[in-house]
Amino acid sequence: MKKVSVVIPCYNMGKYVLEAIDSVIKQTYKNIEIICINDGSTDNSRDIILGSVQKYKNSNIIFIDNDENCGLIKSRNIAISKSSGDYILPLDADDTIEPTYIEKAVNILDKFPNVGIVYSRARYFGKKNKEWSLGKFSKSKILYQNQIFSCAMFRKSDFEKTGGYKDYMKAGYEDWDLWLSFLELGFTAYKIDEILFNYRKYDSNSRNNIDRKLTDSLCREIFNHHKELYFKDTEFIERIYRSSKKRLNKYKYLYRFFLATNLLMIVLFGVLFLRLGLKI
């Protein structure tokens, strides 16, 4: 059985982190190590994690304690670098997974070498309880909107080839950037047709609510670092063509309006000069 390393970064999530750990302990797949990294929390997260280590002393739980808050990207990269698993599953400290998730995801990675990312259907829970509509995975659609949540399984060896989570995405969308890196390596993604991941919602908005200006900046970063992937996509080329054609038509109308306006002005001035008895 391949070993799976579940990576749980935690920053001030003492209220929820035990639920995340419990959901991993309850997995039907047993060859698992759990790496909990306390990212400089100022609440009781550290004590809660250490308590779970004692509570599940027969389970393989590894505790890492950052002296200061390093952020999600660095914490995940640190934890993965210290992991010993063949497969990696990132899990946020306030989310949970269903008991068969790891077993079913491992089966897919074992069976299909061309699959680099395995995820499932998902649901919101907390302040909002309903299925998360992710849509059918498409190599073309994921270029414009992330279709895969952060808690997807992948091989550690493939992750290392991508260069890991990138610091230029520290403001958000780091998982989207990573999935595109997997696609650049020639892998595809597999979605298990069953709700196996639970994403906590605190209000009606996204937990990672990003303002429009920052969103545009992050999307530019994604495009700048994955240009080859975009330019290989037929739909992307068609979008550029349609956009260019639309702009060209817009300028044509402006040019015609400019000519018509100038012609009208010439006629008006001509009439005015004639009425004043002046010759043109």
Residue pairs with C-beta under 8 A, 6 or more apart in sequence:
1 29
1 30
1 31
1 106
2 31
2 85
2 86
2 87
2 106
2 109
2 110
3 31
3 32
3 33
3 84
3 85
3 86
3 87
4 29
4 31
4 32
4 33
4 85
4 86
4 87
4 88
4 89
4 102
4 106
4 153
5 32
5 33
5 34
5 35
5 79
5 80
5 83
5 84
5 85
5 87
5 88
5 89
5 156
6 24
6 32
6 33
6 34
6 35
6 89
6 90
6 91
6 102
7 35
7 37
7 76
7 79
7 80
7 83
7 88
7 89
7 90
7 91
8 17
8 20
8 21
8 24
8 34
8 35
8 36
8 37
8 79
8 91
8 92
8 93
9 37
9 39
9 72
9 75
9 76
9 79
9 90
9 92
9 93
10 17
10 36
10 37
10 38
10 39
10 41
10 45
10 49
10 93
11 38
11 39
11 40
11 41
11 45
11 69
11 72
11 75
11 93
12 41
12 42
12 43
12 45
13 41
13 43
13 45
13 92
13 93
13 94
14 41
14 43
14 44
14 45
14 47
14 48
15 43
15 94
16 93
16 94
16 200
17 36
17 45
17 48
17 49
17 52
17 93
17 94
18 48
18 51
18 52
19 94
19 96
20 91
20 92
20 93
20 94
20 95
20 96
21 34
21 36
21 49
21 52
21 56
21 61
22 96
23 91
23 96
23 97
23 98
23 99
23 198
24 32
24 34
24 91
24 97
24 102
25 34
25 56
25 59
26 99
27 97
27 99
27 100
27 101
27 102
27 103
28 99
28 100
28 102
28 103
29 102
29 103
29 106
32 59
32 60
32 85
32 102
33 60
33 61
33 62
33 83
33 84
33 85
34 59
34 60
34 61
34 62
35 61
35 62
35 64
35 79
35 82
35 83
36 49
36 52
36 53
36 61
36 62
36 63
36 64
37 63
37 64
37 65
37 66
37 75
37 78
37 79
38 45
38 46
38 49
38 63
38 64
38 65
38 66
39 66
39 69
39 70
39 71
39 72
39 75
40 66
40 67
40 68
40 69
40 70
41 69
45 93
46 65
49 63
50 63
52 61
53 61
53 63
62 82
64 78
64 79
64 82
66 75
66 78
70 78
71 170
72 165
72 170
72 174
73 165
73 166
73 167
73 169
73 170
73 174
74 167
76 90
76 164
76 165
77 164
77 165
80 88
80 156
80 159
80 164
83 156
85 156
86 155
86 156
86 157
87 105
87 106
87 109
87 153
87 154
87 155
87 156
88 153
88 154
88 155
88 156
88 159
89 97
89 102
89 105
89 151
89 152
89 153
90 150
90 151
90 152
90 175
91 97
91 151
92 150
92 151
94 200
95 151
95 197
95 198
95 199
95 200
96 198
96 200
97 151
97 196
97 197
97 198
98 195
98 196
98 197
98 198
100 196
101 120
101 192
101 196
101 197
102 153
104 120
104 192
104 194
104 196
105 118
105 119
105 120
105 153
105 192
106 153
108 115
108 118
108 190
108 192
109 115
109 118
109 153
109 154
109 155
112 190
114 186
114 187
114 188
115 187
115 188
115 189
115 190
116 154
116 155
116 158
116 182
116 183
116 185
116 187
116 188
116 189
117 148
117 152
117 153
117 154
117 179
117 182
117 187
117 188
117 189
117 190
118 152
118 153
118 154
118 189
118 190
118 192
119 148
119 149
119 151
119 152
119 153
119 189
119 190
119 191
119 192
119 197
120 191
120 192
120 193
120 194
120 195
120 196
120 197
121 131
121 132
121 134
121 191
121 192
121 193
121 194
121 195
121 196
121 197
122 131
122 132
122 134
122 149
122 195
122 196
122 197
122 198
122 199
123 129
123 130
123 131
123 132
123 195
123 197
123 198
123 199
124 130
124 131
124 132
124 198
124 199
124 200
124 201
125 198
125 199
125 200
125 201
126 200
126 201
126 202
127 201
127 202
127 203
127 204
128 201
128 203
128 204
131 195
132 149
132 199
134 147
134 148
134 149
134 191
135 141
135 147
136 191
137 147
137 148
137 188
137 189
137 190
137 191
138 147
139 183
139 188
139 233
140 233
140 234
140 235
140 236
141 147
142 148
142 176
142 179
142 180
142 183
142 189
143 180
143 226
143 229
143 230
143 233
143 235
143 236
146 173
146 175
146 176
146 179
147 189
148 175
148 176
148 179
148 189
149 175
149 197
149 199
150 175
151 197
152 175
152 179
152 189
154 182
158 182
158 185
158 187
159 178
161 185
162 178
162 181
162 182
162 184
162 185
163 181
164 178
165 174
165 175
165 177
165 178
166 174
166 177
166 178
166 225
168 221
168 225
169 176
169 177
169 218
169 221
169 222
171 210
171 214
171 217
171 218
172 208
172 210
172 214
172 218
173 210
173 218
173 219
173 222
176 222
177 221
177 222
177 225
177 226
179 189
180 222
180 226
180 229
181 226
182 189
183 189
183 229
184 226
184 228
184 229
199 207
200 207
201 207
210 218
223 230
230 236
231 237
270 280
273 279
273 280
274 280
